[in-house]
Amino acid sequence: MALKTFIEAIRETLVEEMRRDPSIIVLGEDVGKKGGVFLATDGLWAEFGDDRVIDTPLTESLIVGASIGAAMNGIRPVAEIQFADFIFPAFNQILSEASRMRYRSNNGFGVPMTIRAPYGGGVHGALYHSQSVEAFFTHIPGLKVVIPSTPYDAKGLLRSAIRDDDPVLFFEHKKMYRSVRGDVPDTDYTIPLGRAAVTHAGTRMTIVAYGLMAHYALEAADVVAEEGISVEVVDLRTLRPIDKEAVLNSVRKTGKCLIVYEDNRFGGYGAEVAAIVAEEAFDYLDGPVTRIAGPDVPGVPYNHVLEDWFMVNPEKIADGIRKLAAY
């Protein structure tokens, strides 16, 4: 067991998996000698060389398209999209090819590939380096979508993603890379995809969150606990497939549900969670299913005051808890 930052857990997992399985390659923009824009792949090129750590052109459709072809021919690619904001040129490859290949081939071909992408705001990245794009991809059957919130989860889930025989989109909140630390075992452990975690037990309300928002939810829960409001926090960890039972069991216990996500509110991932709760736990609810999310503006502003206005934070979550608790 050792204390690791979030990005150290990612980097160590890549190294350990590449040592374990020679069919694994890493490819993307600047992932080689430079080690990636966030240094997630730092040191990989020196150990594994050009054949397994491949710098690509600035063409996301090529990165994903080449990975699909490689994955169908005995290789396990881990593709890095430098920022999630730039994943959209590869959207057709992900939607029409990777996610549907097993279905369209009558189970003849799998696409065992992982796509890593830093996402999220609060880092003064403005419109094109701050987006939360997960909702677009959770809509696609055949694609798993993972967002860990701790170094422990990042390592266990990334191992599972790399070893999975179908495509996995693995989002990493860039603000957590060096700000979040946690104990990580030295063992070869995995965390099954599709399993949520109850990270804070409570009785009066359920908060459903993921990524950075899971941390902010915990902070808010500690604040309102001093006011006598007991909150349970469910960290989804995997968005697709969602662990419905973990969410529903918690809501059936507490009677209230607050969903927190950073993306634009309208049509965001939290809307699907709200629908599940409303459809399958309605008789247990003692208040409206409520969302706290980013505003419906086209992007995260660069101006620091406006960026703070856009971003969900522990104070906003605590206010939402108080309002729902008083319903």
N, C-alpha and C positions, 0 to 999 in steps of 0.2 A: 504494500500500500504506500502510495506517495502522493504528495500534494501537487496537482497539475493545473495549469491554466486550460481553458477550453481549447485553444489552438494547439497546445502541446498534446492534448489527448487526441486530436484529429491527426496530427503529424505522426505520432507514435503508432497509431493504428495503421496508417498507410504503410509505414516501414515494416511493421510486424507482419501485415498481411502479404506484402510483396515478398518478404523472406519466406513466408510459409508456402506461397503459391506462385510459381514462376509464370503462370498464365496471366497474372494481373499486370496491367500497364496503367500508367497515369498520363493523361494528355490534356493540353489546354494552353492558353496564352501565358507565356512567361513562367511555366511551371518547372522548367529545366534549371539552367545555371542560376537564374535569378531566384528561384524557389517560390514563385508566386507573388502576387502583389501584397498579400498579407503574410507571406513566408510560411504558408501551410505546407508547402512541399520542399522547404529548405532542407538540403542535404540528400534528397532522394536521387538527384542526377549523379552526384559524386559516387554513390554506392551502386546504383543500378544502370547508369549509362544511358546513351541516346536511344537504345532499342526499347527501353521500358519506361523512360520518362521523356515525353515527346513534346517539344515546343511546336505549337501550331500557328498558322496564320490567324489574324484577327477576324475569324469567320465562324461564328457559333454554329451555323448550319453544318459546316464541315466537321467541326468537333463532334457533334452529336451523330451526324450521318456516318462518319468513319467509325465511331464507336459502335453503332448498330451493326454495321457490316462485320467488324471484328468480333463482336459478341456472338454473332451467328456462326462464327468459324473457330470456336475453341478458345477465344481470348476473353478475359474479364476486364473490360476497361473501366477505369474511374476517370470520368471526364470532369474537368473543372471549368465552369463558366465564371469568368473573373468577377462579375457582379450579376446578381439575379436580374437587375434592370435590363441586361443585354441578352437575356435568354430568348427573347421573342423571335429573332431570326431563325432559331432552331425549333420554334413551336410546332411547325408542320412535321418535322422529323419525329418529335416526341409524340405528338397526337396521332398522326396517321401511320407511322411505322413502328416505333418502339412499343407503344402501349397496345397495339392491335396485332402484332406479329403472331403471337401464340394463337389468338382467335382466328385470324384469317388463314393460318396454315393448318388449321384443324389439329393443333397441338404438335405440329411437326417441328416448329422452331421456337426456341425461347430467346430472350434477349437479356442475358445476365450482365447488365451494366448499371453503374451508379453514376449519377450526375450530381456533383457537389456545386453549391452556389451560395455565396454570402448574400444575405438579404437584410432589410430593415433600416430604420432611420435612427435619428438621435446622434449622428456622428458628423453633422455639418456637411453632408454629402449632396444636399440639394436634390433636384428632381431626378437625376439619372444615376444616383448612387445611394438611394434611400428607400427604394420601393419594396413593398411586401406583395409578392405575386402568387402566393400559395393557392389562393382560391381558384385561379385559372386552371391549375393542374389537378386539384382534388376532384374536379368534375369528370376526369377521364378514367373510365374503367380500364383495368389492366396496368395502371401505374400506381406504385406505392409512393406516398409522400411522407417524409419524416422530418421533424423539427425537434432536435434535442435541446435541453435547457441547462444541462450540467456536464462537466467533463466526464463523469462516470457514465452518464447516458450516451454522450457523444461517442465514446469508445465502444460501448456495447452495441449500440444501434448501428454504427458505421460498419463494424464487423459483420453484423447480420445483413446489412444492405449489400456489402461486397459479395457475400456468400450466397445471396438470394439468386434464384434462377430466372428472375424477371426484373424489369427495369425499376429502379428506385431513384426518386428525386430527393436529395438530401440537402435541406436548407440549413444554413448556419448563420445565426444573427451576428453580424460583424461587430456590434458593440460589445458582445460577450467574449470576443476572442481572447482578450488579455485582462478584462475586468472581472471575469468569473473564474473562481478557483474551487477545486474540490478534490477529495481523496479518490484515487483511481487504483484499483488492484493491479498487481503485476501478473495476474493469472489470465488465461485465454478465455475470458468470459464473453458471453453474448447476451443481448436483451432482445427477446422476440419482437418483431415488428407487429404493430397492432395492439400493444398493451399500454394502457395509461397507468399513471402512478398517483396515488393520493399522497400529496406531499405535506399536507397540513390537515389534521382531523378537526372537525367541527360539527355543530348540531343545528345551526340556525339558518345557514345559507350555503349553497355550493357555488364556488367560482370555477369556471372552466377556462383554462388558458394554455398557452404553449410558448416556447422560446423565451425571449426576454420578458414577455408579459407574465410568464409563470413566476419569475422572480419578483416582479412588481406586485403581483397578487399576494405573494407571501408577505411582503413588506406591509401592504395594506391590511392584511389579516392581523398582523401583530399590532398595528395601530388601533384598529377597532376592538381588538380583544380587551384593551384597557378600558373600553367603554361598555364592556359586557356583551359584545356581539361576537358569537362564536361562528367562525367561518371555516368551511372545508374547501381545500384547494385541490382540484384535479388537474394534473399536468398531462395533457393528451399524449405528448411525445410522438405519436404517429397520427397523422391527420387522415390518411387513407391507407389501409382500412381503419376506421375509427373504432375505439373500444366503447361501444354503446353501453355495454353493461356497467362499466365503471362509472360512466356519467349518470345513467339512470338509477343505479343503486344509491349513489350519493344524493341525487335530487329527491328520490323517494324517502330518504332519511331526513333531509333538511327542509323540504317543502318550498324552497326558493332557489332560483338559478340566475346567476349573473355570468355572462360570457364576455371575455376580454380578449380583444385582438387589435393589432396595430394598423391593419389595412383600412382602407375606406370602409365606412359602415355599410353602405348599400351593396347588397350582393356579396358581402364578405363571407369568409368561412364560418363565422359565428352564426350567420343566418341558418345554415344547415344544422348546426348544433341546436339552435332554438327550435327548429322544426321537429327534430327528433324528440326533444324534451316535451314539446307541446302535444305531439301525437301519441307518445308512449308513456308519459308520466303525468298526464293532465289531471287525473283524479287525486294526485298527491300534492299538487301545487297550491301554495297559499299566497300567491302573488304573481304578477306578470313575469314571463321570461324576459330578461333585460340584457341589453348589450351596451358595452362601453367600447368604442372603437375610434379610429381616426375619422376626421371630418371628410365630407365628400368634395374635396378639391383635387385638382389634377396631379399634384405632387407635393412633396415635403419642401417647404420653403428653405432657402439658404439663410436668410436673416435669422439670427439666433432667437429673437423674441417670437417670431412667427413659427419657427421650428418647434419651440417649446409649446406654443399654442396647438400645433398639430399633434404632437406626440402624446400618447397615453402615458400617465405616470402614476406612482403610488397614491398621490393625493387625489387624483381624479377617480381612481378605483375606490378609495376609502369613502369619498363622497357618494359614489354609486351604491356602495354597500349600505351606508346610512339610510339613503332614500328607500332602497328596497326593503331594508329591515323594518322601516317605519310603516310600510304599506299595510 
